[in-house]
Amino acid sequence: MSTELKNQTELYTALNRQTANWSLLGVKLHHYHWYVSGTHFFTLHEKFEELYNEAAGYVDELAERNLAIGGKPASTMKQYLELSQLKEADGGESASEMVAALVKDFGTIAAELKDAITLAEELDDHPTADLFIGIRSSVEKTAWMLNAYLG
């Protein structure tokens, strides 16, 4: 297999990994949205909804980009669970534990996106790199805000 073909295959995998991450994260965010309680309920309930809507948008963008460049997007929970390093919600988390888990998840996603950006740029696939860069920028800002919430 040529290096370019290998890299293209890796790019499809990176797109699928992000599709899986955001799909799994969307489910986790719905869980948190429904089960958050405590003094910060209204703030976090609203924030989790904002974030799961954002996640849904990313899933669609990533999958469509994968299709546009000849890939086949992951589209089942089985695939998502195999591809993602993120973990499902356990249930019973406190509001602070929910936010801390999201900070960790966003850190994982940001690191994966950094590698994916490099890969896309090596292939001169600037539209895919730009997609990854935009998502990474949002992820890093959200992680910063969630960390500020934790104090």
FENSULZI-V125518 format. One record per residue. SS is DSSP state (H for helix, E for strand, C for the rest). BURIAL is I if it has 16 or more other C-alpha atoms within 10 Angstrom, else O. Layout:
BEGIN
SS/BURIAL, SS/BURIAL
END
This chain:
BEGIN
C/O, C/O, H/O, H/O, H/O, H/O, H/I, H/I, H/O, H/O, H/I, H/I, H/I, H/I, H/I, H/I, H/I, H/I, H/I, H/I, H/I, H/I, H/I, H/I, H/I, H/I, H/I, H/I, H/I, H/I, H/I, H/I, H/I, H/O, H/I, C/I, C/O, C/O, C/O, C/O, H/O, H/O, H/O, H/I, H/I, H/O, H/O, H/I, H/I, H/O, H/I, H/I, H/O, H/O, H/I, H/I, H/O, H/I, H/I, H/O, H/O, H/I, H/I, H/I, H/I, H/I, H/O, H/O, C/O, C/O, C/I, C/I, C/I, C/I, C/O, C/O, H/O, H/O, H/O, H/I, H/I, H/O, H/I, C/I, C/I, C/I, C/O, C/O, C/I, C/O, C/O, C/O, C/O, C/O, H/I, H/I, H/O, H/I, H/I, H/I, H/I, H/I, H/I, H/O, H/I, H/I, H/I, H/I, H/I, H/I, H/O, H/I, H/I, H/O, H/O, H/I, H/I, H/O, H/I, H/I, H/O, H/O, C/I, C/O, C/O, H/O, H/O, H/I, H/I, H/O, H/I, H/I, H/I, H/O, H/I, H/I, H/O, H/O, H/I, H/I, H/O, H/I, H/I, H/O, H/O, H/I, H/O, H/O, H/O, H/O, C/O
END
